């Protein structure tokens, strides 16, 4: 006699009596523990919680094991194929991955690297100091490839002056990072965290908990030590417009702790760094040699960086001499930071956020960076250049600069110095103070031996064009022609001689091919040239002959 078909065990079961009450208490405790988890890992449920009722725990584990040991050969061929499985993960929404991982243990194991490949955290007082969160990070840290540290400038990050309550005088605070957790002796710290017991007491009373969390260097080191496979670190510190530029904030102290943690954690796969955005003084605290708590071996970790992307807040806030002096100091910090990372970079992106700023690639040619008080120099030193030394990126292949102002000679020198390694460069919304773009790109002619590169140079501009399928009378078209010609002439005066929106040097080999023939762009076809030849539009379309 054939036995009836076996019904697979259910994932969820109801238990009556005392078991139901115990299940409710277990679920309550599990939900409370899950609410403390920070990084989005699988919440603890009665089925996965250790220590629940033995009968329920065994039945749940049996159900999960039955799902793992699937008897469908078609499903196993699909699931065990890496290409098919990766394609499935690519079509799953990020918010569906936690539910997908709850199906069985094998689903959870294989989908974990996809779910936790990227992680973003906004720094708060308990971000790295809460034990439950560090424990959760220890379970998923090995899967994280991209980590975003987000800490905006807010009123909570502003630090007031330290005031002595007895005399009312302002106290000077010299910060020195404490790299180890201070030992306790009879309920008191043997080594004060902030130098002296008096200063430690004042800071605890007058500064917010966010400051003390930002200066907790051992907590940062413990958290980043879990990110053993991290490849891309992103730092985001927006809101600098509302912060005073002459005082340190909690963000600055957090950047110091973050830099020390990166240098001390075993992050051997880190190759990309993005600072979007970063305030001008922030690079001082990220500098491995000039920052607080630096050691001779601090720069070793940062030499791994191959791709650097920086979006920096504008320097000029007011035309006062004080702010101009501070802007020069920030430019020196930027130059020193790029010089430290220049040897290993293969890809560099830099953009000024807000007002245009000088080119960070050639700050040695900026007038504000050169010495002007030569009268006070020794006669033997007057002929020497005491400005910053030129930057040289020996491995740079891709460069992009946006929203800057510079001279054509600076661009020409940069292209000439990096002609052996540079493959692609892009100047987006760059304005020239002196010279023109023909002079700036002259090294391309010397390198190639001809002016063939001009065929791929393209300047983008907005020109009003009216196309109509009906015939237009000449007396109506006449004013329109005059208006378009005036717009083109004004644009040429304003932009044609002093700026270049985008330069793209794409070789012919990169053009898309269709049925064995090269497919030209819209403005590169002969039919388009014939269309615009002899009309008013030949002045608006930048097609090189």
Secondary structure by P-SEA (a helix, b strand, c coil): cccccccccccbbbbccaaaaaaaaaaaaaaaaaaacccccccccccccccccaaaaaaaaaaaaaaaacccaaaaaaaacaaaaaaaaaaccccaaaaaaaccaaaaaaaccccccbbbbcccccccccaaaaaaaaaccccccbbbbcccccccccccccccccccbbbbbbbbbbccccccccccccccccccaaaaaaaaacccaaaaaaaaaaaaaaaacccccccbbbbbbccccccccccccaaaaaaaaaaaaaaacccccccbbbccccccccccccccccccccccccccccccccbbbbbcccccccccaaaaaaaaaaaaaaaaaaaaacccccbbbbbbcccccccccccccccccccccccccccccccccccccccccccccbbbbccccccaaaaaaaaaaaccccccccccbbbbccccccccaaaaaaaaccccccccbbbbbbbbbbbbccccccccaaaaaaaaaaaaaaaaaaccccccccccccccccccccccbbbbcccccaaaaaaaccccccccccccc
